[in-house]
Amino acid sequence: MISRVDRSPVAQWWWTIDRWFLAAFLALMLLGVVLSFAASPAVAERIGLGSFHFVTRQIIFMIPAVIVMIGVSFLSPRMVRRLALAMLVCSLIAMVAVLFVGAEIKGSRRWLHIGTMSFQPSEYLKPAFVVICAWLFAERARSNVIPGNLFAMMLLGVVLALLVAQPDLGQSILVVATWGVMFFLAGLPWIWIAILGGLALTLGLGAYTSFDHVRGRIDRFLTGEGDTYQVDMGHEAMVRGGWFGQGPGEGSVKRILPDSHTDFVFAVAAEEFGLILCLVIAGLFAFVVLRGIAKASREHDDFSRFAIAGLVALFGFQSIINMGVNLQLLPTKGMTLPFISYGGSSLVAMAISMGMVLALSRRKPQQLSVLSGRGFGAQPLPAGE
C-alpha cells in the first residue's frame, strides 16, 4: 500500500485519483479482451487469418492504451489543454490528408496508412475537439473579451466539414450532440437552442437526400425492407442468448455475423453470456456517465466542468449508438463500443479521452486531506470522491 505520508508524484496521484473511474475503465478493457476471444476467431478464420489474430492484437493495443490513460491522468488541467491543442492540430492535418491519400473503404476515406500501421484520425480528433471547445466556453464565461462561443462554433463547422467530406455522418452526429451538451452547460440562450435544433434538422434532411447510404440505412430501419442481414443476425444472437447465454464458445450466430468483433460485439456478448452481462456492460457505461456528470457539477473551475461533462457525454453517446444499433433501436452505423470493440485507434483514443477525465476529476489541492501535518488544512474526503 502507498502511505499517505509519501509525497512522491505516484503517491499523490494515487490519493487524488478517482479510483472508481479507474476501476470501471479497466473493467471495460478486460471485458473487451474476454469478448474478443468470443467474437473474433470466427471472423479471423473467415478471412484466412489465425483464429486468435484479433485477440492478440486487442491485447497488444490494450497495453499502450492502459499506459497512455494512466500517463495522461497525471497531467494538470493546463497540461490537458496543451495536449488537446497539439492533438487537435495534428488531427486536423491528418483529416485533410486522409481526403487525398487515405484508403477508401466502403466508399469512405477515414484511414491513414503509415508503413504497416494504420489509424483513424477522427478518433483522436474527438477528445481534442471536446477539450478545446470546453476551454473556449470557459473563456467566454470568464470574460467577454474572448468570443469563445463564436470560436467554438467556427471550430465545430471546420470539424463537421472534414467529417462530412469523408463522409462519416455517424461521427458528425456524435460530435454535434456532444458539442450541444457543452454549449447547453455553458448557458446558451433558448433562442440558440431553437436555431441549432433547426440547423441540425436541416443538416439531417440534407444528409438523407444527398447520401445514398444514409438514405438506405434510414429506410431499412423504418421499413425493414432491403439488406438487413447483419442487423437481423445481431437481433437473432441476442434472442438466442436469453438471460444466461449459450455459454462461452457455444454461440452459433456469431459465426455468420460479419462485424461480430467490432460493431456487433454487444450481440455476441448477449448470445454467449446472456442479457445479464449486457446489463452489466450497460451499467458500467451508465456509471461512468452519471459519475462524470456528478463530478462536473461539483467542479468550481468552468473549464474542468465543461470538459469532464463533454468527455463523458462523448463516451455515453458512442456507447448508446452502438448498443442501440445492436438492439435495433437505431439505424445501422459503424461505431465501436468504447473499450470493448476491436480496434487500435478507437481503444487508444478512448484511453486518452478517459485519461483526461481522470486528470481533470482529480481532487484539487483545496480538497486534499492533511498529510502528516503538512497538508493543505482541508478535511479528508472519502477515497474516490
VENURGI-V380162 format. One record per residue. RES is the residue in one letter. SS is DSSP state (A for helix, B for strand, O for the rest). PHI is phi as a letter, one per 40 degrees, with the letter a starting at -180 (* if undefined). D_LAST is the distance of its C-alpha to the last C-alpha in Angstrom with 2 decimals. Layout:
RES|SS|PHI|D_LAST  RES|SS|PHI|D_LAST
This chain:
M|O|*|19.11  I|O|c|18.06  S|O|c|18.48  R|O|c|16.26  V|O|c|19.58  D|O|c|20.18  R|O|b|20.14  S|O|c|21.06  P|A|d|19.50  V|A|c|18.39  A|A|c|16.73  Q|A|c|14.94  W|A|c|13.88  W|A|c|12.66  W|A|c|10.53  T|A|b|9.01  I|O|c|8.90  D|O|c|6.58  R|A|c|8.67  W|A|c|8.63  F|A|d|10.16  L|A|d|12.42  A|A|c|13.58  A|A|c|14.45  F|A|c|16.42  L|A|c|18.24  A|A|c|19.07  L|A|c|20.64  M|A|c|22.59  L|A|c|23.93  L|A|c|24.92  G|A|c|26.72  V|A|c|28.77  V|A|d|29.60  L|A|c|30.72  S|A|c|32.64  F|A|c|34.72  A|A|c|35.44  A|A|c|36.12  S|A|c|37.63  P|A|d|40.63  A|A|c|42.78  V|A|c|42.19  A|A|c|42.96  E|A|c|46.13  R|A|c|47.23  I|O|b|47.31  G|O|g|48.89  L|O|b|45.98  G|O|c|44.92  S|O|d|43.01  F|O|b|39.81  H|A|d|40.11  F|A|c|37.05  V|A|c|35.03  T|A|c|35.83  R|A|c|34.96  Q|A|c|31.63  I|A|c|30.71  I|A|c|32.11  F|A|c|30.04  M|A|c|26.82  I|A|c|27.20  P|A|c|27.20  A|A|c|24.52  V|A|c|22.02  I|A|c|23.28  V|A|c|23.04  M|A|d|19.51  I|A|c|18.27  G|A|c|20.70  V|A|c|19.60  S|A|c|15.91  F|O|c|17.29  L|O|c|18.72  S|O|c|18.12  P|A|d|18.21  R|A|c|21.93  M|A|c|22.60  V|A|c|20.92  R|A|c|23.42  R|A|c|26.23  L|A|c|25.56  A|A|c|25.47  L|A|c|28.70  A|A|c|30.43  M|A|c|29.44  L|A|c|30.65  V|A|c|33.98  C|A|c|34.61  S|A|c|33.68  L|A|c|35.95  I|A|c|38.77  A|A|c|38.28  M|A|c|38.22  V|A|c|41.56  A|A|c|42.94  V|A|c|42.08  L|A|c|44.39  F|A|b|47.30  V|A|b|46.77  G|O|c|44.11  A|B|c|45.08  E|B|c|46.05  I|B|b|44.62  K|O|f|45.49  G|O|g|46.61  S|B|b|43.54  R|B|b|42.90  R|B|b|39.25  W|B|b|39.47  L|B|b|40.58  H|B|b|42.28  I|B|b|42.38  G|O|g|44.57  T|O|c|43.35  M|B|b|39.84  S|B|b|38.77  F|B|a|35.72  Q|O|b|34.82  P|A|d|34.09  S|A|c|32.55  E|A|c|29.57  Y|A|c|28.68  L|A|c|29.66  K|A|d|27.05  P|A|c|23.80  A|A|c|25.81  F|A|c|27.22  V|A|c|23.89  V|A|c|22.49  I|A|c|25.84  C|A|c|26.16  A|A|c|22.72  W|A|c|24.07  L|A|c|27.34  F|A|c|25.84  A|A|c|23.76  E|A|c|26.99  R|A|c|28.85  A|A|c|26.40  R|A|c|26.70  S|O|a|30.47  N|O|c|33.44  V|O|c|35.11  I|O|c|33.55  P|O|c|34.21  G|A|c|30.92  N|A|c|31.31  L|A|c|34.80  F|A|c|33.86  A|A|c|31.09  M|A|c|33.80  M|A|c|36.20  L|A|c|33.78  L|A|d|33.16  G|A|c|36.95  V|A|c|37.45  V|A|c|34.88  L|A|c|36.34  A|A|d|39.85  L|A|c|39.12  L|A|c|37.43  V|A|c|40.28  A|A|c|42.82  Q|A|c|41.70  P|O|c|41.48  D|O|a|37.95  L|A|c|37.42  G|A|c|34.38  Q|A|c|32.36  S|A|c|33.79  I|A|c|32.46  L|A|c|29.00  V|A|c|29.01  V|A|c|30.40  A|A|c|27.91  T|A|c|24.90  W|A|c|26.67  G|A|c|27.37  V|A|c|23.72  M|A|c|22.99  F|A|c|26.25  F|A|c|25.45  L|A|c|22.12  A|O|c|24.22  G|O|g|26.36  L|O|c|29.49  P|O|c|32.43  W|A|c|33.60  I|A|c|36.75  W|A|c|34.83  I|A|c|33.27  A|A|c|36.85  I|A|c|38.15  L|A|c|35.51  G|A|c|35.82  G|A|c|39.57  L|A|c|39.29  A|A|c|37.09  L|A|c|39.65  T|A|c|42.48  L|A|c|40.99  G|A|c|40.36  L|A|c|43.98  G|A|c|45.14  A|A|c|43.40  Y|A|c|44.94  T|A|c|48.40  S|A|c|48.20  F|O|b|46.70  D|A|c|48.49  H|A|c|45.65  V|A|c|43.29  R|A|c|46.02  G|A|c|46.76  R|A|c|43.20  I|A|c|42.81  D|A|c|46.29  R|A|c|45.68  F|A|c|42.46  L|A|c|44.27  T|A|b|47.57  G|O|g|46.82  E|O|b|49.90  G|O|g|50.35  D|O|c|48.59  T|O|b|45.62  Y|A|d|45.98  Q|A|c|42.55  V|A|c|40.72  D|A|c|43.02  M|A|c|42.45  G|A|c|38.68  H|A|c|39.06  E|A|c|41.50  A|A|c|39.09  M|A|c|36.41  V|A|c|39.06  R|A|c|40.45  G|A|c|37.16  G|O|g|36.69  W|O|c|33.78  F|O|b|33.98  G|O|g|35.72  Q|O|c|38.92  G|O|h|37.41  P|O|d|36.46  G|O|g|39.32  E|O|c|41.22  G|O|c|40.54  S|O|b|43.70  V|A|c|42.80  K|A|d|40.55  R|A|c|43.75  I|A|b|45.18  L|O|c|42.04  P|O|d|42.42  D|O|b|38.77  S|O|c|37.21  H|O|c|35.11  T|O|b|33.71  D|O|c|33.87  F|O|b|34.48  V|A|c|32.36  F|A|c|30.56  A|A|c|34.02  V|A|c|34.70  A|A|d|31.50  A|A|c|32.84  E|A|c|36.34  E|A|c|35.57  F|A|b|32.41  G|A|g|32.60  L|A|c|30.65  I|A|d|28.17  L|A|c|26.86  C|A|c|27.00  L|A|c|24.77  V|A|c|22.27  I|A|c|22.45  A|A|c|22.18  G|A|c|19.20  L|A|c|17.35  F|A|c|18.31  A|A|c|17.32  F|A|c|13.83  V|A|c|13.38  V|A|c|15.00  L|A|c|13.33  R|A|c|9.73  G|A|c|11.25  I|A|c|12.94  A|A|c|10.07  K|A|c|8.40  A|A|c|12.03  S|A|c|12.77  R|A|c|10.49  E|O|c|12.07  H|O|c|15.06  D|O|c|16.81  D|A|d|18.98  F|A|c|19.34  S|A|c|15.71  R|A|c|15.37  F|A|c|18.61  A|A|c|18.14  I|A|c|14.83  A|A|c|16.42  G|A|c|19.68  L|A|c|18.62  V|A|c|16.83  A|A|c|19.86  L|A|d|22.16  F|A|d|20.52  G|A|c|20.76  F|A|c|24.28  Q|A|c|25.60  S|A|c|24.51  I|A|c|25.97  I|A|c|29.20  N|A|c|29.67  M|A|c|29.03  G|A|c|31.05  V|A|c|33.98  N|A|c|33.90  L|O|c|33.99  Q|O|g|36.78  L|O|c|34.83  L|O|b|35.17  P|O|c|38.02  T|O|d|37.93  K|O|a|36.06  G|O|c|35.57  M|O|b|31.81  T|O|c|29.73  L|O|c|26.84  P|O|d|23.91  F|O|g|23.63  I|O|b|26.13  S|O|c|29.44  Y|O|c|31.73  G|O|i|31.93  G|A|c|31.23  S|A|c|30.76  S|A|c|28.31  L|A|c|26.27  V|A|c|26.14  A|A|c|25.61  M|A|c|22.68  A|A|c|21.21  I|A|c|21.64  S|A|d|20.06  M|A|c|16.87  G|A|c|16.94  M|A|c|16.94  V|A|c|13.86  L|A|c|12.08  A|A|c|13.78  L|A|c|13.14  S|O|c|9.39  R|O|c|9.06  R|O|c|8.00  K|O|c|11.38  P|A|d|13.87  Q|A|c|13.70  Q|A|c|10.06  L|O|c|10.88  S|B|c|12.13  V|O|c|15.89  L|O|b|17.20  S|O|f|20.57  G|O|g|21.62  R|O|b|21.34  G|O|c|17.87  F|O|c|17.25  G|O|g|17.53  A|B|c|14.10  Q|O|c|12.73  P|O|c|10.24  L|O|b|6.63  P|O|d|5.69  A|O|d|5.60  G|O|g|3.79  E|O|c|0.00
